Amino acid sequence: MAAAAPAHPHPKRRRLSPGPTPLQPPLDSLADELLFLVLDRVAAADPRALKSFALASRACHAAESRHRRILRPLRADLVPAALARYPSASRLDLSLCARVPNAALAAVPSGSSSLRAVDLSRSSGFGAGGLAALATACPDLADLDLSNGVHLGDAAAAEVARMRRLHRLSLSRCKALTDMGLGCVAVGCTHLRDLSLKWCLGVTDLGLQLLALKCKNLTSLDLSYTMITKQSFLAIMKLPKLQVLTLLGCIGIDDDALCSLEKECSKSLQVLDMSHCQNVTDVGVSSIVKSMPNLLELDLSYCCPVTPFMVRSLQKISKLRTLKLEGCKFMADALKAVGSSCVSIRELSLSKCSGVTDTELSFAVLKLKDLQKLDITCCRNITDVSVAAITGSCTSLISLRMESCNHVSSGALQLIGKHCSRLEELDLTDSDLDDEGLKAVAGCSNLSSLKIGICLRISDEGLAHIGKSCPKLRDIDLYRCGGISDDGVVQIAQGCPVLESINLSYCTEITDRSLMSLSKCAKLNTLEIRGCPRVSSAGLSEIAMGCRLLSKLDIKKCFEINDVGMLYLSQFSHCLRQINLSYCSVTDIGLLSLSSICGLQNMTIVHLAGITPNGLIAALMVCGGLTKVKLHEAFKSMMHPRMLKNVEARGCVFQWIDKPFKVEVEPCDVWKQQSQDVLVR
């Protein structure tokens, strides 16, 4: 008999297959180029997201380190750690550091080969020693901004001269600089292409002549408010590659200097700014344009009366695209000559010009059919006739500025929206605009900037049209528009998701409901609600939590905003740079909490009843990044001079204001009438 099979036979042994291959980290399989494109998209949507990305894993942390190219530390002592953390950074922006001592620049790791640009334009505290260390540590530096370095002189310039690969250098407002320092720069930095010497009052013709001799590669030169005269002007104008020359406010440039050029001028010049050159006349302008056949942009604002003779000379510049004549007086038929002689221009600025009439402006715009930008701000004599001519002929306009054109009717303003649908920028401040006009303007669906302050006839109904039709709007100014309320602001907030700046100052009907709706605009960085007594800390707290990019805030005369609002700002508004707190209900507690925002630079607290001298002193000592503080004169005697000197030594400037306490806010219509009365006088 056969043996019975076992009830539970041993199962067959199976050969074990090798386990799954460990997955490669997904970020490692992406090329840096692709990964960086992703991070660029992330940063564009929300700059804060990069920090969250870096915290996700070690691979993310390393990728974000390789990706970042710009460093903007809040304190100078963070520079070494930041450069170590981001070895691929090419630009170091120290504009948030009020004081950068020499030791901070000396701490830059030697051989920082990736660093190409350093911005010290708003910093003080460093000198020749710090620049010497920077020159040693960054041998490949190509861009250096030392603007506002009023403390920098020739010794500092000598150290800059060691940075022999510099292509761009700004020495604006380095008033201690003389010809000796400029000579060092000219000899050492022969590869310079872009140089600014604006307000360098110690520089004379001697230094400028040496500059022209040594720096033949210059393409852009700013000599605004310098002592340049005919002697060095000739040498500067012979620079073979010069494309942009700015001579704003150079009183040493006169007709004699301009007429002496003849044909010796460089043919490469494309942009010339001679605004506020008060010793230049139409004769000098007519002479110099003969030597500039390739000029694209000419700025003669506040320079000399505009005559037909001068304008006809511009016919020789067939490529001219931009003509700025702001603040000039037009002689008879001069504006007509602009239309006949400058048919190629795309941008024309006539802001605050006298002598601009309907007849001449209408004739000019009929000839300038390709005009894209027109500025007729404060041309108070023009009427509906001019607007009809502009909208009928210049249908390609992308920018139209006509603030305070008080004789233009609301009906004429409707023509703008009906015929200039390509507009991206429109300024109708202090005009007769009404809701029907706004309905027409809403047809300009590409609008990114709309300024309609002091337009007393618009209401929520008109704003609703803008909110529904202008989704690209980034900047809207509703200053003293007394007819609008929360309903209109809500329409703007809901329909304009990329809104970055809004001015609601003295719109007295708005409440916290407006702020709550605006808190959904994540890109909002500028909010002005001065003189809005019905908003409170409840609304401001919503702004703080929702608008994390907020950098400029004006809440003057918002009496219901108190310490609670400041606590929310200190918790969420880490990008805040400027704030006006006058007349609010903030006390020492709120001010101290606000001072914890490391990047805060500018505070105005002229009238703040809840602040005591001790609270103010404590806040000033804690807030180390301040560069400017406006205070009432009464506080000056209550604060110890040594404390003030300590704060000033960090780079902070105090502005003492002696204004009387004034709580009342005039109604918008009364305020407008008072303003017009002042203009009439």
Buried (B, 14 or more C-beta within 10 A) or exposed (E): EEEEEEEEEEEEEEEEEEEEEEEEEEBEEBEEEEBBEBBEEBBEEEEBBBEEBBEEEEEBEEBBBBBBBEBBBBBBBBBBEBBEBBBEBBBBBBBBBBBBBBBBBBBBBEEBEBBBBBBBBBBBBBBBBBBBBBBBBBBBBBBBBBBBBEEBBBBBBBBBBBBEEBBBBBBBBBBBBBBBBBBBBBBBBEBBBBBBBBBBBBBBBBBBBBBBEBBBBBBBBBBBBBBBBBBBBBBBBBBEBBBBBBBBBBBBBBBEBBBBBEEEBBEBBBBBBBBBBEBBBBBBBBBBBBBBEBBBBBBBBBBBBBBBBBBBBBBBBEEBBBBBBBBBBBBEBBBBBBBBBBBBBBBBBBBBBEBBBBBBBBBBBBBBEEBBBBBBBBBBBBBBBBBBBBBBBBEEBBBBBBBBBBBBBBBBBBBBBEBBEBBBBBBBBBBBBBBBBBBBBBBBEBBBBBBBBBBBBBBBBBBBBBBBBBBBBBBBBBBBBBBBBBBBBBBBBBBBEEBBBBBBBBBBBBBBBBBBBBBBBBBBBBBBBBBBBBBBBBBBBBBBEBBBBBBBBBBBBBBBBBBBBBBBBBBBBBBBBBBBBBBBBBBBBBBBBBBBBBBBBBBBBBBBEBBEBEBBBBBBEBBBBBBBBBBBEEBEEEBEEEEBEEBEEBBBBBEEBEEEEEEEBEEBEEBBEEBEEEEEE
